Amino acid sequence: MEYALYKYELEEHIEDWYAGLKSDREEMVFVVTENSGLVAMVLIMKDGTIYVNEDAREKLSKLWVIAYRSNFKQFIPKMAEDIDDGFFAVNGVYVIDTSKRQLGI
């Protein structure tokens, strides 16, 4: 992933995406862009922490230990469509506490 692309295309939008995350009550939002075959990604957490490129990918893989591959298989088609249409692939993420659900709480 390319840090210069993050700086050029993504960095200036972080405050807007963070505001959207807060208003939508999401746990995190990640955004992917592509330009001339280069890719960049940013992950913004609910607490305001920002991860860029490989750090973002690594953080997501740790948060989604069990479901990382299956989650991305679901996200990738829409992300590719958004990028192909000239948009950023913006993905807000909610976290469901399955431990309470399994207990019927």
N, C-alpha and C positions, 0 to 999 in steps of 0.2 A: 504494500500500500504506500501511497505517496504523500508525505507530509506537506509538501508544497501545494498539492491539490487541496488538502484540508484547509490550509491557510487561505488559498485563493477563493474557494467556493463555499466552504462550510462555516468557517469561524465567525463571520459577520452575522450569521443567523442564529447563533446559540441562544441569545436572550429570548428571541421569539419562540424557539422550540421549547425552551425551559418554561416560558409562560404558558404555552399550550399544554405541556405536561402537567403543570400545577392545576390549570383550570379543568383539565379532563381527569384529574386525580389518578394519573398513571404513575407507575413505579419508576419507569425509565422510558426514554425514547432513543432510538438509534436511527441514524441517517447515513445513507450510502450515496455516493456520486461516482460518476465515471466521466472521464474526458480524455479523448485520444488514446484509449486503451489503458489509462491509469485509473486507479480506484482509490477512494478515500472514504473513511468512515469515522463517525463520531458517536459516542454513547454518552448520554446525559442522564445522570441519576437524580432521583427525587430530592436528595440532599444537596444537589448542585455540583456534585463531583463530575468531572468531564474526563472521558477516556478517548484517546485518538488512535485510529488505525489498529495496529496489532494489539495495543493495550486494550482497546475496545473489544476486539474479537476474543482476547483471552478472558476478559472480565465476563463477557456473555457466556463463554464456555464453562466458567466456574459457577455462574448463577444457574445455568441450565444443564447441570452435570448429566442428568439422565436424558433430557429432551433436546439437547443442543442440535443434533443432526435432524431430528424430526421437525423441530421448530423451523429450522432454516429451509427444509424442503417445502414447508408450507409458505414461508415468506418469499422465497426466491422468484417464483413466477410473477407475482405482483411487483416486486422490486424491479425485475428486468423490464416489465412493461412500463413502469413509471420512468425509468432511466431512458428507455428507448423513445418514450414520448417527450423527452427533454426536461423531465422533472427530477427533483431529488426523490429518492426512495425513503420516505419518512414512516417510521413504524413505532407507534406508541405501544407500551407493554403494560398490561395489568398482571398482577400476581395473585393467584388463587391459593389460599391456604387449604390444601387438600387434607391436612390432618384433622381439621375441624369438620370438613365435609364427610370424612370417613366415620367420624364419631356421631354424625347426625346433629351436629351443633349448628 
